[in-house]
Each structure stands twice: as structure tokens, then as C-alpha cells.
Amino acid sequence: MDTVYTICIVVGFSIPLITLILGGIFDASVDTDGDGPDMGFDFGFDIGDISISLLPASIHSICVGLMLFGAMGKILDGSLKLWMVVLIAVAVGYVGAVIIQSFIRTLRKVEHTTISREDLVGCDGHVVNTIIAGGFGSVSVTTFDGITTNYPAKADNPTQVIRQGSVVTIVRVEKNEVIVRPKDMAEKYRLGDE
């Protein structure tokens, strides 16, 4: 059994290392987080902000489970009966894999996707740094998922100054900056009063 434990440790350590090296060299796209095709079932639950996943299905969690199984097997080998060693090693490996998979699942929940530049048009924001006439300032926009992002901003009217704290509407996006109008001006523009 010592050989089995050693193989589990080596495989559990080697696969993430190879994935890291191949991903860095060849920019390999490998699903290492267990978020592959939806199989229609989920063996997990949430406790507040923490997600517990009872089915460790990512490469990372499986490798941690293999390493812990092998390590516990090597530590306990010879001191207990074989079935007890295997049972304890499997339990420790499973618990380790569940912890890693739960950690991955929790991180995936809090991960957010950024809003595309085109989707910013029409969004309201707050001026964080005053937008000077003919120059720049910055605007803070809160997306639908509650993530606040700051963007460099220019006024739609180059002679206009928009003070800090003003509510603005993004009317277009040029390169990496948003072009904004004060909220009341944007409403008039939409209604055709301008």
C-alpha cells in the first residue's frame, strides 16, 4: 500500500504543477475549477456567504484529496489495521477536497463580470472628481451586481464643468473614457427638448 500512497501524493502534486506550467507556456485553457458543463445537479448548500460543496469536482480539489489520502496513508501505515488506515485516509482526503471545492465555489460566487463598454451607455453615475471644461474627471458607476467601478470621464459639452457629487448619465463611450451629461440634461436630450 505504501506504493499506492506515494503515487497518490505524486499525482496530486504533479497535475496542478503540469497545468500551471502548460497554462503559462502554451496558454492552455483547462477547466480546473470544476465549472465545466452543467450536469443538472448540485451537491452543495450555502451557509450565509459560504458555499459548501459536497461533491469535489475540480482538478484542484481532487488533487488535494489525493495528496491528503496519500499523506495520511503513509503516516498511519503500519500503526493501524489496513482497513482503518484506508478509511481514515479516505475521510481526510475527502474532507480536504470538500474544503478546497467549497473555497473555489465561494470565490466563484463573489467573482463578478465587468460590464461591457456598450452596456454603460444610459447608466447613471456619480462624479467622483470634478470634470473640468474641455478636460477630464472621473465617474463612479454601480453595476447591476453591486460592483462600483470608476471611469475617466469627459463632459459631452466641452465648455461645461460638472461638479463632484453630481449625478450624470453616460451618453457614449470613446476609447477608455465615458462621455457624460448631467442627469437633467440627459433627460431633456432623450425627450427631444434640446
C-alpha positions as a Markdown table, in Angstrom:
| # | Residue | x | y | z |
|---|---|---|---|---|
| 1 | Met | 0.0 | 0.0 | 0.0 |
| 2 | Asp | 3.0 | 2.3 | 0.5 |
| 3 | Thr | 3.4 | 2.5 | -3.3 |
| 4 | Val | -0.3 | 3.5 | -3.7 |
| 5 | Tyr | 0.1 | 6.3 | -1.1 |
| 6 | Thr | 3.2 | 7.5 | -2.9 |
| 7 | Ile | 1.6 | 7.5 | -6.3 |
| 8 | Cys | -1.4 | 9.5 | -4.9 |
| 9 | Ile | 0.9 | 12.1 | -3.4 |
| 10 | Val | 3.0 | 12.4 | -6.7 |
| 11 | Val | -0.1 | 12.6 | -8.9 |
| 12 | Gly | -1.9 | 15.0 | -6.6 |
| 13 | Phe | 1.2 | 17.3 | -6.7 |
| 14 | Ser | 2.1 | 16.8 | -10.3 |
| 15 | Ile | -1.2 | 17.5 | -12.1 |
| 16 | Pro | -1.6 | 21.1 | -10.8 |
| 17 | Leu | 2.1 | 21.7 | -11.4 |
| 18 | Ile | 1.8 | 20.5 | -15.0 |
| 19 | Thr | -1.4 | 22.5 | -15.5 |
| 20 | Leu | 0.4 | 25.6 | -14.2 |
| 21 | Ile | 3.4 | 25.1 | -16.5 |
| 22 | Leu | 1.4 | 24.2 | -19.6 |
| 23 | Gly | -1.0 | 27.1 | -18.9 |
| 24 | Gly | 1.9 | 29.5 | -18.6 |
| 25 | Ile | 3.8 | 28.2 | -21.7 |
| 26 | Phe | 1.0 | 27.3 | -24.1 |
| 27 | Asp | -1.8 | 29.4 | -22.6 |
| 28 | Ala | -3.7 | 26.2 | -22.3 |
| 29 | Ser | -7.4 | 26.5 | -21.5 |
| 30 | Val | -8.1 | 23.8 | -19.0 |
| 31 | Asp | -11.2 | 23.7 | -16.8 |
| 32 | Thr | -9.5 | 23.4 | -13.4 |
| 33 | Asp | -12.3 | 24.9 | -11.3 |
| 34 | Gly | -15.0 | 22.3 | -11.8 |
| 35 | Asp | -17.2 | 24.8 | -13.5 |
| 36 | Gly | -17.5 | 22.9 | -16.7 |
| 37 | Pro | -20.7 | 21.6 | -18.4 |
| 38 | Asp | -23.8 | 21.9 | -16.2 |
| 39 | Met | -24.8 | 18.4 | -15.2 |
| 40 | Gly | -28.1 | 19.4 | -13.8 |
| 41 | Phe | -27.4 | 18.7 | -10.2 |
| 42 | Asp | -25.6 | 20.4 | -7.3 |
| 43 | Phe | -24.5 | 18.6 | -4.2 |
| 44 | Gly | -23.9 | 21.7 | -2.1 |
| 45 | Phe | -25.6 | 24.3 | 0.1 |
| 46 | Asp | -24.9 | 27.8 | 1.3 |
| 47 | Ile | -24.5 | 28.9 | 4.9 |
| 48 | Gly | -24.6 | 32.7 | 4.7 |
| 49 | Asp | -21.8 | 33.8 | 2.3 |
| 50 | Ile | -20.1 | 30.5 | 2.4 |
| 51 | Ser | -20.8 | 27.8 | -0.1 |
| 52 | Ile | -20.3 | 24.2 | 1.0 |
| 53 | Ser | -19.8 | 21.8 | -1.9 |
| 54 | Leu | -20.2 | 18.1 | -1.0 |
| 55 | Leu | -19.1 | 16.9 | -4.5 |
| 56 | Pro | -15.5 | 17.9 | -5.1 |
| 57 | Ala | -15.4 | 18.0 | -8.9 |
| 58 | Ser | -12.5 | 20.3 | -9.7 |
| 59 | Ile | -8.9 | 19.2 | -10.6 |
| 60 | His | -7.6 | 21.2 | -7.6 |
| 61 | Ser | -9.9 | 19.6 | -5.0 |
| 62 | Ile | -9.3 | 16.1 | -6.4 |
| 63 | Cys | -5.6 | 16.6 | -6.3 |
| 64 | Val | -5.7 | 17.9 | -2.7 |
| 65 | Gly | -7.8 | 14.9 | -1.8 |
| 66 | Leu | -5.2 | 12.5 | -3.4 |
| 67 | Met | -2.3 | 14.2 | -1.6 |
| 68 | Leu | -4.1 | 14.1 | 1.7 |
| 69 | Phe | -5.1 | 10.5 | 1.2 |
| 70 | Gly | -1.5 | 9.5 | 0.3 |
| 71 | Ala | 0.0 | 11.5 | 3.2 |
| 72 | Met | -2.4 | 10.1 | 5.8 |
| 73 | Gly | -1.9 | 6.6 | 4.4 |
| 74 | Lys | 1.9 | 7.0 | 4.7 |
| 75 | Ile | 1.7 | 8.5 | 8.2 |
| 76 | Leu | -0.7 | 5.8 | 9.6 |
| 77 | Asp | 0.7 | 2.8 | 7.6 |
| 78 | Gly | 1.8 | 0.1 | 10.0 |
| 79 | Ser | 0.3 | 1.6 | 13.1 |
| 80 | Leu | -3.3 | 0.5 | 12.5 |
| 81 | Lys | -5.1 | -2.2 | 10.6 |
| 82 | Leu | -5.1 | -1.6 | 6.8 |
| 83 | Trp | -8.8 | -1.1 | 6.6 |
| 84 | Met | -8.7 | 1.6 | 9.3 |
| 85 | Val | -5.7 | 3.3 | 7.6 |
| 86 | Val | -7.6 | 3.4 | 4.3 |
| 87 | Leu | -10.8 | 4.6 | 5.9 |
| 88 | Ile | -9.1 | 7.4 | 7.8 |
| 89 | Ala | -7.0 | 8.4 | 4.7 |
| 90 | Val | -10.2 | 8.5 | 2.5 |
| 91 | Ala | -12.0 | 10.6 | 5.1 |
| 92 | Val | -9.2 | 13.1 | 5.5 |
| 93 | Gly | -8.7 | 13.3 | 1.7 |
| 94 | Tyr | -12.5 | 13.8 | 1.2 |
| 95 | Val | -12.7 | 16.5 | 3.8 |
| 96 | Gly | -9.7 | 18.3 | 2.3 |
| 97 | Ala | -11.2 | 18.1 | -1.2 |
| 98 | Val | -14.6 | 19.4 | 0.1 |
| 99 | Ile | -12.8 | 22.3 | 1.8 |
| 100 | Ile | -11.0 | 23.3 | -1.4 |
| 101 | Gln | -14.0 | 22.8 | -3.6 |
| 102 | Ser | -16.1 | 24.9 | -1.2 |
| 103 | Phe | -13.4 | 27.6 | -1.2 |
| 104 | Ile | -13.5 | 27.6 | -5.0 |
| 105 | Arg | -17.3 | 27.7 | -5.1 |
| 106 | Thr | -17.4 | 30.6 | -2.7 |
| 107 | Leu | -14.8 | 32.5 | -4.8 |
| 108 | Arg | -16.8 | 31.9 | -7.9 |
| 109 | Lys | -19.9 | 33.3 | -6.3 |
| 110 | Val | -18.2 | 36.6 | -5.4 |
| 111 | Glu | -16.5 | 36.8 | -8.7 |
| 112 | His | -18.1 | 39.5 | -10.9 |
| 113 | Thr | -18.1 | 40.1 | -14.5 |
| 114 | Thr | -17.4 | 43.6 | -15.7 |
| 115 | Ile | -20.0 | 45.4 | -17.7 |
| 116 | Ser | -19.2 | 46.0 | -21.4 |
| 117 | Arg | -18.5 | 49.5 | -22.6 |
| 118 | Glu | -21.6 | 49.4 | -24.8 |
| 119 | Asp | -23.8 | 48.5 | -21.8 |
| 120 | Leu | -22.5 | 51.6 | -19.9 |
| 121 | Val | -24.5 | 53.9 | -22.3 |
| 122 | Gly | -27.6 | 55.1 | -20.4 |
| 123 | Cys | -26.3 | 54.2 | -17.0 |
| 124 | Asp | -26.2 | 56.8 | -14.3 |
| 125 | Gly | -23.1 | 57.6 | -12.3 |
| 126 | His | -21.8 | 60.0 | -9.7 |
| 127 | Val | -19.0 | 62.4 | -10.4 |
| 128 | Val | -16.1 | 61.5 | -8.1 |
| 129 | Asn | -13.6 | 64.1 | -9.4 |
| 130 | Thr | -14.9 | 67.3 | -10.9 |
| 131 | Ile | -15.0 | 67.2 | -14.7 |
| 132 | Ile | -13.3 | 70.4 | -15.9 |
| 133 | Ala | -14.2 | 72.2 | -19.1 |
| 134 | Gly | -12.5 | 70.6 | -22.0 |
| 135 | Gly | -10.8 | 68.1 | -19.7 |
| 136 | Phe | -11.3 | 65.0 | -17.6 |
| 137 | Gly | -12.7 | 64.0 | -14.3 |
| 138 | Ser | -13.9 | 60.6 | -13.1 |
| 139 | Val | -17.3 | 59.0 | -12.7 |
| 140 | Ser | -18.3 | 56.1 | -10.4 |
| 141 | Val | -20.8 | 53.6 | -11.8 |
| 142 | Thr | -22.5 | 50.9 | -9.8 |
| 143 | Thr | -23.4 | 47.9 | -12.0 |
| 144 | Phe | -26.4 | 45.6 | -11.6 |
| 145 | Asp | -24.4 | 43.1 | -9.5 |
| 146 | Gly | -23.5 | 45.9 | -7.0 |
| 147 | Ile | -19.9 | 46.4 | -8.1 |
| 148 | Thr | -18.8 | 50.0 | -8.2 |
| 149 | Thr | -16.2 | 51.0 | -10.9 |
| 150 | Asn | -14.6 | 54.3 | -11.6 |
| 151 | Tyr | -14.1 | 55.5 | -15.2 |
| 152 | Pro | -12.3 | 58.5 | -16.6 |
| 153 | Ala | -15.0 | 60.9 | -17.9 |
| 154 | Lys | -15.4 | 63.9 | -20.1 |
| 155 | Ala | -18.4 | 66.2 | -20.4 |
| 156 | Asp | -20.5 | 65.9 | -23.6 |
| 157 | Asn | -20.4 | 69.7 | -23.8 |
| 158 | Pro | -16.6 | 70.6 | -23.8 |
| 159 | Thr | -17.3 | 74.0 | -22.2 |
| 160 | Gln | -19.2 | 72.5 | -19.3 |
| 161 | Val | -17.9 | 71.9 | -15.8 |
| 162 | Ile | -19.6 | 69.1 | -13.9 |
| 163 | Arg | -19.0 | 69.3 | -10.1 |
| 164 | Gln | -18.1 | 66.5 | -7.8 |
| 165 | Gly | -21.2 | 64.7 | -6.4 |
| 166 | Ser | -23.4 | 65.5 | -9.5 |
| 167 | Val | -25.5 | 62.7 | -11.0 |
| 168 | Val | -24.7 | 62.1 | -14.6 |
| 169 | Thr | -25.8 | 59.8 | -17.4 |
| 170 | Ile | -23.3 | 58.2 | -19.7 |
| 171 | Val | -24.2 | 59.1 | -23.3 |
| 172 | Arg | -21.4 | 57.3 | -25.1 |
| 173 | Val | -18.0 | 55.6 | -24.7 |
| 174 | Glu | -14.9 | 56.7 | -26.6 |
| 175 | Lys | -11.8 | 54.7 | -26.2 |
| 176 | Asn | -11.3 | 54.3 | -22.5 |
| 177 | Glu | -13.4 | 57.2 | -21.2 |
| 178 | Val | -17.1 | 57.8 | -20.8 |
| 179 | Ile | -18.8 | 60.9 | -22.1 |
| 180 | Val | -21.4 | 62.1 | -19.7 |
| 181 | Arg | -24.2 | 64.7 | -19.3 |
| 182 | Pro | -25.8 | 65.9 | -16.1 |
| 183 | Lys | -28.8 | 63.8 | -15.4 |
| 184 | Asp | -31.4 | 66.6 | -16.1 |
| 185 | Met | -29.7 | 67.4 | -19.4 |
| 186 | Ala | -29.7 | 63.8 | -20.4 |
| 187 | Glu | -33.4 | 63.6 | -19.8 |
| 188 | Lys | -34.1 | 66.6 | -22.0 |
| 189 | Tyr | -31.9 | 65.0 | -24.7 |
| 190 | Arg | -33.9 | 61.8 | -24.6 |
| 191 | Leu | -37.2 | 63.6 | -24.8 |
| 192 | Gly | -36.0 | 65.7 | -27.7 |
| 193 | Asp | -36.2 | 69.1 | -25.9 |
| 194 | Glu | -32.7 | 70.1 | -26.8 |
